[in-house]
């Protein structure tokens, strides 16, 4: 059994589709099919059901998937150790970030990192706080960046910086007139467009209003949408309120397409996640250092660096 066979099996198992898996890992469908057949033949085990043109994991395949993922995660950990020995001259760092951070805060940090360490390949995956925590927990990413609370004993959660959380509405919404909003009016005064459950933005908002005596489940949620762009686009219509990061809302507030409602929310913290029992690579520690540095612009010698 080879690491390549394990990687191919995991790719097919996660997609339950040979062609999609082949495209994702840069092999031909015939090469992927051959690798799966050789693995099954070598051990006398059927890993997939062939149902018409579809494939499905067998019971044995589902059991083996967990072991295959764990083995590949350990191999990546070994590669990280070797990368450390190279003094950050080469290597790979896989990062998972929640949407708000990935779109509005982290890119500048990744750019600074790439300027300093051009030999390190950065891979960024994006989801919400829940999926970021799961990715670090499962070893799919070494570090995660989130804006929501994470209650997972196996993960360390260290704050990085603060982020303003705003309630915003469209210009035609009654709250756009500047009247102060009482906590009770969050329930009685509007309908809401919200991010999906598991979103850090939604979790932080619900925790904040719970502390004010408002039950999040009492909010009249008209729509749940999977991105910041979707919720602010819906809120611009003026029928519903939403809650977003100040960084997300800033351009539309400046243009007058959104209005900040007069309801103050506590700021929240962006945090970095790590697995407590896994090795922290020098690359990930270097990225964390950059994220903690003073926000003043750095003087860079751009002539010595090329993409």
N, C-alpha and C positions, 0 to 999 in steps of 0.2 A: 504494500500500500504506500502510495506517495502523497506528498502534500498537494501536488497538482490534482490527483484524483479526489482528495478531500475537498479542495476548493471547487472543483467542478460539481461534485455531488451537492455541496451546500448551495451553490448557485442555482442548480436545477430544482432542488427541494424547496427553496424559498419562493421560486416563481412557478413551480409545477408546470414548466414549459421549456422544452429543449431549445427552441430557436431563440427565445428571449434570453435564456441563460447564456447561450453561445454568444449573442451580441454583447451582453454585459461584460463578459470576460475576454472578449476578443478572439474566440476560436470559431471554427466552423461547426455547424450542427452535427455533421458526421463524426468529427473528433470528439465532441461532447458525448454523443450517443455511444461511441466506441469505449470511451473511458468508463461510462456507467456500466456497460455490459461486462467489461473486463473485471470491474469491482465485484459485480454480482456473481460472475462465474468463479472468480478466485475463492470466494467464501461460501458459495452455494446458498446465497440468500437473495430473495427478490426484494428490491428496495422500492420499486414503483409498480403500481397497477397501470397497465395500458388499457384505457377505456376509450375505444374508438380512436380519435385523434388526440385525446387528452391523456395526461398522466397524473397519477395521484400517489402520494406516499402510502406505502403499506405500513402496518404496525411496526415491523422491523425497521423500516426507513425512518419512522418518526423517532424511535428510540436512538437510532444511530446518529440522527441529526444533532442531537445535543452533544454527543461525544465528539463528533466531527468539528462542531463549532468550538468546543473547549480546546481541542488539540490545536486548531488554527490560531486561537487566541494566545496560547502558550508559545507558539512559533513566532507570532508577532512580538510578544514580549521579549523573546530571545534576540530578535532582530534589533529591538530598541536598545538592548544592552550593548550590542556590538556597535550600533550607531554612536552611542556615548563614547566608546573607545576611539572613535574617529574624530572627536572634538568638534561635533556639530558641522563637519565638513560635508556630510551626506546623511541621508536618512529620510524618514517619513513621520509626519505627525497628523493623526486623524482627530478632528475636532467636531463635536456635535453642539449646535447652538439653537436656542429657541428663536422664533422668527424675529421678534423685535430686536434682539441683540445681533442676530446675523445680518439684518438689513441696515441697521442704523448706528451701531456702535463698534462691533467687532471688525469690520473690514479695514478700518484705519489701523487697528492693532496688528492685524495680519500683514498689512503692507509694511509696517515698520519692521516686523519680524523678518519678512522676506528680504528686505534691504540688508539687514544685518547678517542673515544666514541664508544666502541664495541657494546653497546646496541641499537644504531641507525641503522636501516636497510637502506641501500643506494640502490636506483634503478636508473640506468642510461639508458636513451634513446638517440639514435643517429640519426642525420639527417643532414640537412644543416642549414645555418643561418636562412633562411626563415621559415623552419619547427620548428626550435627551438623557434623563436619569437612567432609563432602561438601557440605552446604548452604552453608557459607561459601565453599568452593572454587568452587562453581557460581554464586555470586552470589545465591542464594535468600535468604540472611540476611547482614546486615552483620557481626554478631558471633555467636560461639558460646560457650557455657559448658559445660565438660566436666570430668569427674573422672578420665578415663583418659588414657593417653599417646597422643600424636598424632605420627606420623612422616610429615609432608608438607612438603616444602621450600618450597612456596608460601605456607604459613601461619605466622604468628607465634603462639607459645604463651607466654602470660605468666601466672605464678601469681598467685592472688588471696588464698586463705585455705586453712587446713588442715582436713581432715575425718578423723574417726576411723573406722576400718574394724574391724568386729566379726564374729567367728564366733559364731552363735547357734543354739540348739536349743530344741525344745519341752521342757516340764517332765518328760516321761517318757523322754527320751533319756538314755542312760548318761552323756553328758558334762555333764548338768545337775547332777550330784552334786558338782562342784567339783574333780575330779581334774585336775591339770595334763596338758595334751595335748602329746605329743612330735610333731615334724614327721612321723615315719614313720606315726603313727596317723591322720594325715589321709587316708592311703590305706587302711590296714587296719582302722581303727576305726569307720567310718561310711560311709553313702551320702550323696550330696549333692543338694540342689536348687539349681540355678544359674540366673543370668540368661543370656540368649542371648549367643552370641559377638558381639563388637562392643560389648558393654556395658562402660563404664568400670569399674564395680565388679568385674566378673569379670576384666578385664585387670589391674587393680591387685592383686587377690588372687593371680592366677596368677604375676605377676612377683615378688610377695613370697615365695611358697613356693618358686619356682624358685631364689631366692637362698639358701634354706635347704636346697637339695639335693633337694627333692621335685619330681617331674615332674608337671605339671598333667594330662597325658594319662593318668596312672595313677589319677586320682581316679575313684571309682565314682559317676558322675553318673546319678541315677535319673530326673531331670526337668530340662528346660530350659524356663524360663518367661519371658514378655516384660515383666514388671513387678516392682517391689519388693514391691508388695502381694501378688502371686501367690506369690512365693517365701517370704515370711514366713508366709503363710497355710498353705502346704504344710508348712513347718518346724514349725509349732505342733502338728502331729499327732504329733511325737515320733519319727518314723522316720528322719529325715534332718537333716543340718546344712545351714546356708546361711551366706553372708557378705553383710552389708549395711552401709550407713552407720550410724554411731551415731545420727544424727538420725532415721533411718527406724525403728530398733529401739526408741528410747527409750520411747515410750508403752507398748508391749507388755512391755518389761522392767519398767516400773513396776507394771504390772498383774499381773505374774507369768505372763503367757501365753508369754513367751519367757525364756530364760536365757542369759546370756553365758558361753560356754565359756572355759576358762582357756588360751587360746592367743593370744599377743600378736602383733598385726600392726602394721607401721609405718603411721603416718598418711599420707594421700595429700593431694594439693593439688587444689583447684578452680582451674581456669585459664580464661582468656578467649582465644578464637581470633579472629584477623583475617587477611584476605588482605594479604600484604605489598605488593602492587602496586595496591591499591584505596584510594581516598580514605577517610579516617576522618572521619565526620561529627562535628560538635560534639555532637550528641545522643548518639552512641555513646561519645564521650570523657567526657561528663558522667555517663553511666551507670557507666562504669568507675571514675570518681572516687568515686561513691557506694558502689560495691562495696568500695572500699579504705578507706573512712572508718572511724573508731573505732566499735566495736560498741555503744557506749553509746547509749541512746535519745536521739533528737533532740527538742528542744522545738519544737513546731510550732503555728502559729496556725491551728487548724482552722476558726475562724469565717470566715477569709478564703478558704477553699478549699471547693469543692463538687464532688461527682461529676457 
